[in-house]
Structures are given as C-alpha cells and as structure tokens.
Amino acid sequence: MDTTLKDPLVGQVLDDRYRVDGRIAVGGMATVYRAVDTRLDRVLALKVMHPTLAADATFVDRFIREAKSVARLAHPNVVGVFDQGTDGPYVYLAMEYVAGCTLRDVLRERGALRPRAALDILEPVLAALGAAHRAGFVHRDMKPENVLIGDDGRVKVADFGLVRAVDSVTNTTGTVLGTVSYLAPEQIEHGTADTRVDVYASGVVLYEMLTGAKPHPGESPAQILFQHLNEDVPPPSAAVPGLAFALDELVAAATARNPDLRPHDAVALLGQLREARATLVDTQLDALPPLARGSELNGHDTHHSGHDSHHSSHDGHDEHSKHDSSDDRTSVIPRTARPVQLPLPATAEDQATTSLKPHRQDGLSHTSVLRTPPPEPAAPASAAQRLRARLKTRRGTTAVIAAVLLALGLGAGVWYINSGQFTKVPPLLAKTEAEARKRLDGAGLDVRKVERAYSPTDKRGTVMATDPGVGERIRHNGKVTLTVSLGPQTVKVPDLKGTPLDKAKNELDGLGLGAGMVNKAFSSDVEKGSVISTDPAPGTVRKTGSAVALVVSKGKKIEVRDVTGEPEADAREELEESGLKVRIAPERVFSSDEDEGDVVEQDPAEGGIRAEGDTVTLTLSKGPEMIEVPDVEGMSVDDAKDELREAGFDVKEDRGILGIFGDTVKDQSVDPGDEAPKGSTITIQIR
C-alpha cells in the first residue's frame, strides 16, 4: 500500500520552489519527503516539521540550529543542507538526497558484519563526527538509523536535529534527549553531553555491527538505562569467539563508563581505529561472525529492499521498514521521578459527621461514597421566625455573592500580575527584518532597536538573535532588540608553512578561522612539528568560522640501515649520524653467529622508513650458549647421534679406513663433560 497517498503535502510545491513527490520517513519532530528543486532541477530530501510543533519556538529554534550547524560543517560524510525556510504552517529544511539505505537496514538484513565491513563504515562516520567536534558541535543522537549508506557505497551521517554547541550542552531540566540504547552514562545521570557522548555511542554502534546485537538488552528503557550506568559494555569477542583482541580494546576504550577514560573526541577515536586496524591481518578482518546473514556488504548491494531512503527525522523510522523498536527512537527521558500525591485522610470531625459506605467498581477498586445522615424533623416555625429566617438567608446570600466576586477579582488580579500582562517573544530567527517587525506587531510588541553583526552561518539581512530571546516572557506593548546578520565576515587563509602547530592554531583562531583535521607527512625542508601546507591554500578567502585543514611535518624521511653484526658503539654512531635515536633492549640474547656485545637484532629492520628523531631498538648478543658435551664413546653410531643432537649439537662422522664397516664410537672431538657452543659440530670417530 502506498502510504504517501493520504499525505496532504505530496504533490504540493513549497515556497514556489520545492515539489513534494513522495514520503520517505516519519519521525517525532518532522517528516522527510523526496522532492524536486524546480529552480535547479535536482532531487533532494525535504525535512518538514510537523505543523503542530511549528508554533513552539523551542522546536523551531532547534530545527533552524540543525540547518545552520550542518551547513557550517560542509563535510563529505555529512548529509548536506541546501536551504531552510517557511511556507505557511510548514517549516522545512532542503537537504541532500541519498539513495540507498541506513545502517539499521543493513544490520536487519545481514545481522553481524565482518570486521572489515564494520571498520569501513565506522571510519567515515568518525570522520564526520570529528569534523563536527572540531567545529564545536556534538551530535548527541548517534545510532545506526542516522548512518546512511548510498547505492554508490558512500557513508554519510544524518539527523543533526539534536546538535548542540560544545560549550552549551549542559541540561538542567531533569530530562535528556536521545536514544536509550546509545546514551552515555553521564547523559543519563547528569544530563550533560560533550564530544565524548558521541564517542560512547560510536562504540556501541561498533559493538552492534560486530555482534549483531546491542550490548545492553532489556525489556524496558529503564532496564537498559540501568545497565548503561552500572555495567560495562562486554567485549565483542564474548559474543563472537575468535574476534581480534584489538577490536575488544577499541570498543572498551570508546564505551568506558568514565568519560575521562574515553578518547576525547571522534578524531582521537578515529586515530585509535586506524592503529587497531593496522595490527589486523586479512583473516581477522574477513572473519565471518556467527550471526551474519546474506551476502557480504559491498558497494553494490547496500540498496535496501528496492526502496530509497534518506534519513529518519529525529526519532523517526522508515515507513517501509518493519523495524519499530522503541529503544531505537529518539526520546525525552526523565532523569528524576515525579512525587506521587496521596489523598489526605479524613479528620475526626469529618468521620463524626459522615458515614462511609464501601462500593466496588468493576471488581478492581474500592471507592467511598460519603452520605450525610438525614436531619431530624424540625418543629413548625412561627410567622416571626419565618421572617427572620428569610432576612438571614438574604444576608447570607449577599455575603456569599460578595465573597465570590471578591475571590474572582483577587484571582484575576493575581493572574494579571503573574501572567496576564505578559506575552512571549514569537519565533523570529532566520526571518528578514521586515518579517520580524510584522510578527512583533501581530504579537502587540515593538522594536526597541536594530543591531547588526557579522555571522558565518546566518544569511545576510536575517535575524540572528533577539533580546529578550525567542519564547521568553515580555510585557504587552514591550520592545524587542533585533540583531540582524551582516553575513559572513571573510578573511584570507594565512601562509603557515614552517609555523609550529600550536602557533598556527592560535593564528587561525585570531583570524576567526578554526583548525580542522591535522594530518602528518614527511618533509625534508620543514622542521618536525611545523606546518607543511594548508587546505585551502594560503590567500584563499574564507568565511569566519570555517575550518582549515593542516598538514604537519613528521621530519625527514630516513631509511633505516642494517647494523646487525656490528659492535654496539659502531651501530649507535651510524644510526645517530642518520638522524635517528637509539635504544638498547634490556635483555640480551644468545647467538652462535654474533660475538658478545654485537648487535643481533634491530627494530625496525633494514629498509624500514622512519622520521627524523624516531627511535631504533637494538638487541645485543650474549655470545654463544655453552652446553656440556655428553659422553657417547662406546655407543652405537645411531645412539650417539641421537644423544648429541638432543643436547643441541650437530654431528659429523669420521670412519677412516678401519671404520668403514664399524658401528661403535671409539672417540669424540670434544671430551665428555667439557662445554661447547650450542649448535656447534661434534665429530665422532667410528671403528
């Protein structure tokens, strides 16, 4: 059944530009559609906030923050944002369309993945998160549903709907946003989130790819949250016997319950992943886990069940999928229990004047019906008494009416003092100055003044901030200060070649640029630890807030020479002259080939490539191992050979003329009981 037929947006054109062709996924905050940009004639994904939420300033601000954050990243492994706007009740993001499937689809079809496939997916995910972290953002909702795998094999991270700035992620409301199976302990316990919560979630995703299951199963979210707080993520090898220890270490490092023990951000975890991968051989990388199903993941078979998917919106799920686990939904999770209000017991006076009659309802609970005992019949009243009673009743009624009016007046006064004289600042962010003034006028508010400031993310001429802030209370007829964007301030990328890394970062910060990914390379003309080049190149004009990638020198490239067999002093001098440092291994080894004190082994071996200042480890000889020679005189030739070989010697026969037909050892070249080097040759004379 085509579920898009009932959607009122399908077939419409938003903002006279985006034609909505079909629905891809539905989430808690928004619905994602496949659409066509009629101006540029390209297919894209349109993420439209549910109209019921569009009136909430908090949700609108979060929606706009997602657009600005992702637009600022501009990373090949992040789903790009092209545009953001509003059309009537619809607030939308125009985003890059990725034809393919999610990692959740792959895991549902394939179960566990081979380590090579798992690392191939996680590496670009960490690259995307690393770019966000270095740009000052935390994703906060990393999970398989938010990892897209295109039909061409590209891996992209989606749904930055919960993204927050690193320096403003502390939650003090008693709730935390996220998906229970991937929440870090500090998110659950304290409501705080920095780059290390994305590291934790990435470790859980890696565990799930390697094993085909989540590390903390449970029948309810509460059980899963308890395990996050009190139990370590188990090593994947416990579920997949034979899995490489390096993968266990990688998962353990990423999912440490103490955030101080984790890699500080996704870039650091990516470095550990690459180091771990370098230690694995092909048989370890291609080991098939027990829970794997279907063919192996590759660039040609990631398309899911013949349908296209972009990404789920916030806590959304793909409509075409049967996967609907509440554990995989983005949720608002309370961190404290709400107190239960209990009814007060009746007073003694109440019990004296009322009778309690039990009553069963539906066989489930008891209720109490309070019945007042009937009054005793009164004696007939005289005419005077009846008149006094009527006057008393009128006075009582008048008093009651006056009391009610007074209470209503006081209540209205209290309401007006506390709430009635206030309104809320309407959503104004990303609106033009004219649109903002119109909205303020409609809310009964006025503009106090308009300030202007540069912004790397806000479109020129749009509102980037308000005072009071959006959603804050303000008196009726109050005034709001608008800050309107002048657009991005542009600067030229400086020439940093030869500048030490720390100094280069400071210089970029001073210009309003940020240091992006840092890679290392050999250089014969740039000192170790200094910048070789930048991307973009020096002189390129960039917006403030943009990241500049740096290539830093590892020093000169040195090919290690062979110094085995040389005395320690000669070997040390030769290596140090070439620019390397020398370390002598603490343990010496026996060697029948090298004299005592000469080099037996070196690490790296001859031809290894090292940077200037790197260390070469040398192992020195203890000389040959001396072994006592056994007595084989009088033995048969075969027995004598066996005895000598078992002791560690080689054997040579000397039969001479008289021993051609003999089979008894008459003499041996080393006297019995004397010592000879292990592996040396003992000659036996046969007669």
C-alpha positions in Angstrom: 0.0 0.0 0.0 1.3 3.4 -0.9 1.3 5.4 2.4 2.0 8.7 0.6 -1.5 9.0 -1.0 -3.0 10.3 2.2 -0.3 12.8 2.9 -1.6 16.4 2.1 1.9 17.7 1.2 2.5 15.1 -1.5 2.0 16.9 -4.9 2.3 20.4 -3.4 5.0 22.9 -4.1 6.6 24.6 -1.0 7.8 28.2 -1.3 7.0 28.1 -5.1 10.1 26.0 -5.5 10.1 22.5 -3.9 7.7 20.0 -5.4 7.0 17.2 -3.0 6.9 13.8 -4.8 6.7 11.2 -2.0 7.2 10.5 1.7 10.3 8.7 2.8 10.1 8.6 6.6 8.1 10.0 9.6 9.6 11.0 12.9 8.6 12.6 16.2 9.6 16.1 15.0 9.3 16.0 11.2 8.5 14.1 8.1 11.1 13.5 5.3 10.0 13.7 1.7 11.6 13.1 -1.6 11.2 16.4 -3.6 12.5 18.2 -6.6 14.0 21.7 -6.6 12.2 23.2 -9.6 14.7 26.1 -10.0 17.8 23.9 -10.1 16.0 20.8 -11.4 17.6 18.4 -8.8 16.2 15.8 -6.5 16.6 16.5 -2.8 15.2 15.5 0.6 12.8 17.9 2.2 12.5 17.6 6.0 9.3 19.3 7.1 8.5 20.0 10.8 5.1 18.7 11.9 2.7 21.8 11.8 1.6 21.1 15.4 5.2 21.8 16.5 5.8 24.8 14.3 4.1 27.1 16.8 6.6 26.0 19.5 9.6 28.4 19.5 11.8 25.8 21.1 11.3 23.2 18.3 11.6 25.8 15.6 14.9 27.1 17.1 16.2 23.5 17.3 15.2 23.0 13.7 16.9 26.1 12.5 20.0 25.3 14.6 20.3 22.0 12.7 20.3 23.8 9.4 23.0 26.2 10.5 25.2 23.6 12.1 25.2 21.2 9.2 25.6 24.0 6.7 28.7 25.1 8.6 30.2 21.6 8.5 30.3 21.1 4.7 31.9 17.6 5.1 31.7 14.9 2.5 30.4 12.4 5.1 27.7 14.7 6.5 24.3 14.9 4.7 24.3 18.5 3.4 21.7 21.2 4.0 20.9 23.4 1.0 18.2 25.7 2.3 15.8 26.5 5.1 12.5 28.3 5.0 8.9 28.6 6.0 5.7 28.3 3.9 2.6 29.0 5.9 2.4 26.4 8.7 5.3 24.4 7.2 8.9 24.9 8.4 11.3 22.9 6.3 15.0 22.1 5.5 16.1 21.3 2.0 18.7 18.6 2.3 21.0 16.3 0.2 19.1 13.2 -1.1 21.0 9.9 -0.5 19.6 7.0 -2.5 20.4 3.8 -0.6 19.7 2.6 2.9 20.5 3.1 6.6 23.0 1.1 8.6 19.9 -0.2 10.6 18.6 -1.7 7.3 21.9 -3.4 6.7 22.0 -4.8 10.2 18.4 -6.0 10.0 19.2 -7.8 6.7 22.7 -9.0 7.4 22.9 -9.4 11.2 26.5 -9.0 12.3 29.1 -7.7 9.8 32.7 -8.8 9.1 35.2 -6.7 11.0 36.5 -5.2 7.7 32.9 -4.0 6.7 32.3 -2.7 10.3 35.5 -0.6 10.2 34.9 0.6 6.7 31.6 2.0 7.9 32.8 3.4 11.2 35.8 5.2 9.7 33.8 7.8 7.6 31.2 8.1 10.5 34.0 9.1 12.8 35.5 11.5 10.2 32.1 13.2 10.0 31.7 13.4 13.8 35.3 14.5 14.1 34.6 17.4 11.8 31.6 18.4 13.9 33.6 18.1 17.1 36.4 20.2 15.8 33.8 22.8 14.6 32.4 22.9 18.1 29.3 20.7 17.8 28.1 17.5 19.4 25.7 15.2 17.5 24.1 13.7 20.7 22.0 11.1 18.8 24.5 8.8 17.1 22.8 5.4 16.1 22.5 3.1 13.0 19.3 4.9 11.9 21.4 8.1 11.4 24.1 6.4 9.2 23.2 6.4 5.5 24.9 4.1 3.0 24.4 5.2 -0.6 24.0 2.9 -3.5 27.5 4.1 -4.6 29.0 3.0 -1.2 29.3 6.5 0.3 28.7 6.6 4.1 27.1 9.8 5.5 25.9 10.9 8.9 22.4 12.4 9.1 20.0 14.0 11.5 21.8 16.7 13.4 18.4 17.6 14.9 19.8 17.3 18.5 23.1 19.1 17.7 24.3 21.5 20.3 27.4 23.7 20.8 30.1 22.0 22.9 30.0 24.9 25.4 26.2 24.8 25.9 25.2 21.2 26.3 24.5 21.0 30.0 20.9 20.0 30.6 19.3 21.2 33.9 15.6 20.5 33.2 15.6 17.0 34.6 15.3 15.3 31.1 17.7 14.2 28.4 17.1 13.8 24.7 18.5 10.8 23.0 18.0 7.1 22.1 18.2 4.8 25.2 20.5 2.1 23.6 23.2 4.6 22.8 23.1 7.1 25.7 26.3 7.6 27.6 26.1 7.2 31.4 26.8 11.0 32.0 23.8 11.8 29.8 21.5 9.6 31.8 22.8 10.6 35.3 23.6 14.3 34.9 22.0 15.3 31.6 25.4 16.6 30.3 26.8 15.9 26.9 30.1 16.8 25.3 32.1 15.2 22.4 32.6 12.0 24.5 28.9 11.1 24.3 29.3 10.7 20.5 32.4 8.6 21.2 30.4 6.3 23.5 27.5 5.9 21.0 30.0 5.1 18.2 31.5 2.4 20.4 28.0 0.9 20.9 27.4 1.0 17.2 30.7 -0.7 16.5 29.7 -3.5 19.1 26.4 -3.9 17.3 28.0 -4.2 13.9 30.5 -6.8 15.1 28.0 -8.9 17.1 24.6 -8.3 15.5 23.1 -7.3 18.9 23.0 -4.3 21.3 25.4 -4.6 24.3 22.6 -3.8 26.8 19.4 -5.7 26.0 16.3 -5.1 28.2 12.5 -5.4 28.2 12.1 -1.7 29.1 14.1 1.5 28.7 14.6 1.6 32.4 16.4 -1.7 32.4 18.7 -0.5 29.5 19.4 2.8 31.3 20.3 0.9 34.5 22.8 -1.2 32.6 24.4 1.8 30.9 25.0 3.2 34.4 26.1 0.1 36.2 27.6 -2.4 33.7 30.5 -2.1 31.2 29.9 -2.9 27.6 31.0 -6.5 27.2 33.9 -7.3 24.8 32.5 -8.3 21.3 34.6 -11.5 21.4 32.3 -12.8 24.2 29.6 -13.0 21.6 31.8 -13.7 18.6 34.6 -16.1 19.7 37.9 -15.6 17.9 37.3 -11.9 17.3 40.6 -10.0 17.4 41.6 -8.6 20.8 42.3 -5.2 19.1 38.6 -4.8 18.4 37.8 -5.6 22.0 40.2 -2.9 23.1 38.7 -0.4 20.6 35.1 -1.0 21.9 36.3 -0.9 25.5 38.1 2.4 25.0 35.1 4.1 23.3 32.5 2.8 25.8 34.3 3.4 29.1 31.7 4.4 31.7 34.0 7.1 33.0 34.1 9.7 30.2 37.7 10.7 31.2 38.9 7.3 30.1 37.4 7.6 26.6 39.1 9.3 23.6 38.4 13.0 24.0 36.6 13.2 20.6 35.8 11.4 17.4 39.1 12.4 15.8 41.1 10.7 18.6 38.9 7.6 18.3 39.5 7.6 14.6 43.2 7.5 15.2 42.8 4.6 17.6 40.7 2.8 15.0 43.3 3.1 12.3 46.1 1.9 14.7 44.0 -1.1 15.7 43.2 -1.9 12.0 46.9 -1.8 11.1 47.5 -4.7 13.5 44.9 -6.9 12.0 45.6 -9.4 9.2 43.2 -10.3 6.4 41.9 -13.4 8.1 41.0 -11.4 11.2 39.4 -8.6 9.1 37.4 -11.1 7.0 36.2 -13.4 9.8 32.5 -14.2 9.4 30.6 -13.7 12.7 28.1 -16.4 13.7 25.1 -14.1 13.4 25.9 -12.9 9.9 23.2 -13.4 7.2 23.2 -13.0 3.5 25.9 -11.8 1.2 28.8 -9.6 2.3 28.4 -5.9 2.4 29.9 -4.0 -0.5 29.3 -1.1 -2.7 26.9 -2.9 -4.9 24.4 -4.5 -2.6 23.6 -1.9 0.0 20.3 -0.9 -1.6 17.6 -1.9 0.8 14.7 -3.9 -0.4 14.3 -1.9 -3.5 13.4 1.4 -1.9 15.1 4.7 -1.4 15.8 6.1 2.0 17.2 9.4 3.1 17.2 9.5 6.9 14.8 9.4 9.8 13.9 12.7 11.3 14.9 12.9 14.9 13.2 9.8 16.5 11.6 8.8 13.2 11.6 5.4 11.5 11.4 4.4 7.9 7.8 3.7 6.9 8.9 0.9 4.6 10.6 -0.9 7.4 9.1 -3.3 9.9 11.7 -2.2 12.5 9.9 -0.3 15.2 11.9 -0.8 18.4 11.2 1.9 21.0 14.8 1.5 22.1 15.9 3.0 18.7 13.6 6.0 18.9 14.9 9.4 19.9 13.2 10.1 23.2 12.8 12.6 26.0 13.9 10.6 29.1 13.2 11.9 32.6 16.2 11.9 35.0 14.2 12.2 38.2 10.9 10.6 39.4 7.9 12.8 39.9 6.4 12.6 43.5 3.0 10.9 43.9 0.3 13.0 45.5 -1.7 10.9 48.1 -5.2 11.9 49.4 -5.3 13.3 52.9 -7.1 11.2 55.5 -10.5 12.5 56.8 -10.4 14.4 60.1 -12.0 13.2 63.2 -14.7 15.8 62.8 -15.4 14.5 59.2 -15.7 11.0 60.5 -18.1 12.1 63.2 -20.5 13.8 60.8 -20.4 11.3 57.9 -20.8 7.6 57.3 -18.6 5.6 54.9 -20.2 3.1 52.6 -17.8 0.8 50.6 -18.6 0.3 46.9 -16.9 -2.0 44.4 -16.4 -0.7 40.8 -15.6 -3.2 38.1 -14.2 -5.6 40.7 -10.9 -3.6 40.6 -11.0 -0.9 43.2 -13.0 0.4 46.2 -14.5 3.9 46.3 -16.0 5.6 49.3 -19.4 7.3 49.0 -19.9 9.8 51.8 -23.5 10.2 52.9 -24.7 12.8 55.4 -27.2 11.5 58.0 -30.7 12.9 57.4 -31.6 15.8 59.7 -34.2 15.2 62.3 -37.6 16.7 61.5 -37.9 20.4 62.7 -40.8 21.8 64.7 -43.2 24.2 62.9 -42.0 27.8 62.9 -44.0 30.9 63.7 -44.5 33.8 61.2 -41.9 36.0 63.0 -39.4 33.2 62.9 -40.0 32.6 59.2 -39.4 36.4 58.5 -36.2 36.4 60.5 -35.1 33.3 58.6 -35.8 34.9 55.2 -33.8 38.0 56.1 -30.9 35.9 57.4 -31.0 33.9 54.2 -30.9 37.1 52.1 -27.9 38.5 54.1 -26.1 35.1 53.8 -26.7 35.0 50.0 -25.5 38.6 49.6 -22.4 37.8 51.6 -21.7 34.7 49.5 -22.1 36.6 46.3 -19.8 39.4 47.6 -17.2 36.8 48.7 -17.3 35.1 45.3 -16.9 38.4 43.4 -14.0 39.3 45.7 -12.3 36.0 45.1 -12.7 36.3 41.3 -11.4 39.8 41.5 -8.4 38.8 43.5 -7.8 35.8 41.2 -7.9 38.0 38.1 -5.6 40.4 39.8 -3.1 37.7 40.7 -3.4 36.2 37.2 -2.8 39.6 35.6 0.2 40.4 37.8 1.8 37.0 37.1 0.8 36.1 33.6 -1.9 38.3 32.1 0.3 41.3 31.4 2.9 39.2 29.7 3.3 37.6 26.3 6.1 35.6 24.6 8.5 36.8 22.0 7.5 35.0 18.8 9.9 32.9 16.6 11.9 35.5 14.7 15.2 33.7 13.9 16.1 33.5 10.2 13.4 36.0 9.4 14.0 39.1 7.4 13.9 42.4 9.4 10.5 43.2 7.7 9.1 39.8 8.6 10.3 40.1 12.2 8.7 43.5 12.6 5.4 42.2 11.2 5.4 39.3 13.6 6.2 41.5 16.6 3.4 43.9 15.6 1.0 41.0 15.4 2.0 40.0 18.9 1.4 43.5 20.2 5.2 44.2 20.6 7.5 46.8 19.1 11.2 47.0 18.0 13.4 48.8 20.5 16.4 49.0 18.2 18.2 47.0 15.5 21.8 46.0 15.9 23.9 44.4 13.2 26.7 41.9 13.4 28.7 39.5 11.2 27.7 35.9 11.2 29.4 32.9 9.5 26.1 31.0 9.4 23.2 33.5 9.2 22.1 34.8 5.9 22.6 38.5 5.4 19.6 40.6 6.4 18.0 37.9 8.6 17.5 38.0 12.4 20.3 36.1 14.2 19.4 37.0 17.8 16.8 38.8 19.9 16.7 40.4 23.3 14.6 39.1 25.1 15.2 35.7 23.5 12.6 33.9 21.4 10.0 32.3 23.7 10.9 34.5 26.7 8.2 36.4 28.5 7.8 40.1 27.9 5.2 42.7 28.9 2.4 43.6 26.5 3.5 46.5 24.3 7.1 45.7 25.3 10.0 46.3 22.9 12.5 43.8 21.5 16.0 44.4 20.3 16.8 42.6 17.0 20.3 41.6 15.9 20.4 41.4 12.1 23.1 39.5 10.3 25.6 41.3 8.0 26.5 37.9 6.6 29.8 36.2 7.0 33.0 38.2 7.6 35.6 36.9 5.2 39.3 36.5 5.8 42.3 35.2 3.8 43.9 31.9 4.9 47.4 32.9 6.1 50.6 31.3 4.9 51.5 29.0 7.8 54.3 27.0 6.2 57.1 26.4 8.8 55.0 27.6 11.7 54.8 25.3 14.8 51.4 23.6 15.1 50.3 25.3 18.3 51.3 28.8 17.0 49.5 28.0 13.7 46.3 27.2 15.6 46.5 30.4 17.6 47.0 32.4 14.4 43.9 30.8 12.8 41.8 31.5 15.9 42.9 35.1 15.9 41.6 35.5 12.4 38.3 33.8 13.2 39.1 30.5 11.5 39.4 27.1 13.1 42.0 24.3 12.8 40.4 21.4 11.1 41.8 17.9 10.5 45.6 17.6 11.2 47.5 15.1 9.1 51.2 14.3 9.2 53.7 13.8 6.4 57.4 13.5 5.9 59.3 16.7 4.8 62.9 17.3 4.0 62.7 21.1 4.4 60.1 21.7 7.2 61.1 21.1 10.8 59.3 18.3 12.6 56.0 19.5 14.3 55.6 22.5 12.0 53.0 23.1 9.2 53.9 22.0 5.7 50.7 23.1 4.0 47.1 24.2 4.5 43.8 23.3 2.8 42.5 25.7 1.4 45.8 27.2 0.3 47.2 30.5 1.6 45.4 33.5 0.3 42.1 31.8 -0.2 39.2 33.8 1.0 37.0 32.0 3.6 34.1 32.9 5.9 35.0 33.3 9.6 34.3 30.1 11.4 35.5 28.0 8.5 37.9 25.1 9.3 41.4 25.0 7.7 43.0 21.5 7.4 46.7 21.3 8.3 49.5 19.0 7.2 52.2 18.9 9.8 55.8 17.7 9.2 57.0 14.4 10.7 60.5 15.4 9.9 62.9 14.0 7.3 62.2 10.5 5.9 65.0 8.2 6.8 65.6 4.7 5.5 67.0 2.5 8.4 70.4 0.9 7.7 71.4 -2.6 8.6 73.7 -2.6 11.7 73.4 -6.3 12.8 76.7 -7.9 13.5 78.3 -4.5 14.4 79.6 -3.7 17.9 77.1 -1.5 20.0 79.2 1.7 19.7 79.6 1.5 16.0 75.9 0.7 15.4 74.9 3.6 17.7 77.2 6.1 15.9 76.0 5.1 12.5 72.2 5.4 13.3 72.6 8.7 15.2 74.5 10.2 12.3 71.5 9.5 10.1 69.2 11.4 12.5 67.7 8.5 14.5 67.8 7.8 18.2 69.0 4.5 19.6 67.5 2.4 22.4 69.2 -0.8 23.7 66.8 -3.6 24.6 67.2 -4.5 28.3 67.5 -8.2 27.6 70.5 -9.7 25.7 70.1 -13.0 23.7 72.4 -15.9 22.9 73.8 -16.0 19.4 76.1 -18.5 17.8 76.7 -16.1 14.9 77.5 -12.8 16.8 80.1 -12.1 19.4 79.1 -10.9 22.8 78.2 -7.2 22.7 77.5 -7.2 19.0 74.0 -6.3 17.5 71.9 -9.4 16.9 68.5 -7.8 16.1 67.2 -4.3 15.2 63.7 -2.9 15.1 62.8 -1.6 12.5 64.8 -3.9 10.2 67.0 -2.7 7.3 65.0 -0.7 4.8 62.3 0.4 7.3 61.1 4.1 7.0 61.3 6.4 10.0 61.1 10.1 10.6 64.0 12.1 11.9 64.2 11.7 15.7 62.4 8.4 15.8 63.9 5.5 17.8 65.6 2.3 16.6 65.7 -0.5 19.2 68.9 -2.7 19.2 69.2 -6.2 20.8 72.8 -7.2 21.7 74.4 -10.7 21.8 75.3 -12.6 24.9 77.6 -14.7 22.7 77.0 -18.4 22.0 75.3 -20.5 24.6 77.8 -23.1 26.1 76.4 -26.6 26.7 78.1 -29.6 28.4 79.0 -32.3 25.8 77.6 -35.8 26.7 79.8 -39.0 26.7 79.0 -41.1 23.6 82.1 -43.2 23.4 81.3 -46.9 23.2 77.7 -46.2 21.9 76.4 -47.3 18.5 76.6 -44.6 15.8 72.8 -44.0 15.7 72.5 -43.7 19.5 75.5 -41.4 19.7 74.0 -39.1 17.0 70.6 -39.0 18.8 72.3 -38.2 22.1 74.4 -35.3 20.7 71.6 -33.8 18.6 69.2 -33.9 21.6 71.8 -31.9 23.5 71.9 -29.2 20.8 74.9 -30.2 18.7 75.4 -31.1 15.0 77.2 -34.4 14.4 79.9 -35.4 11.9 81.2 -39.0 11.3 84.9 -39.9 10.9 85.2 -43.5 9.9 88.7 -43.6 8.3 89.9 -46.8 6.6 89.3 -49.0 9.6 85.8 -47.7 10.4 84.1 -48.3 7.1 82.3 -51.4 8.4 82.3 -50.4 12.1 79.3 -49.3 14.2 80.9 -48.2 17.5 82.1 -44.8 18.6 85.7 -45.0 19.7 86.4 -41.3 20.2 84.7 -37.8 20.1 86.2 -34.4 19.1 85.3 -32.7 22.4 85.9 -34.6 25.6 82.9 -35.7 27.6 82.0 -33.1 30.3 83.6 -30.2 28.5 81.5 -27.3 27.2 81.0 -26.4 23.6 78.8 -23.7 21.9 75.2 -24.7 21.3 74.8 -25.6 17.6 78.5 -26.3 17.0 79.6 -29.6 15.4 80.9 -32.6 17.4 82.9 -35.2 15.3 82.7 -38.9 16.3 85.3 -41.4 15.3 83.9 -44.9 14.3 85.9 -48.1 14.4 
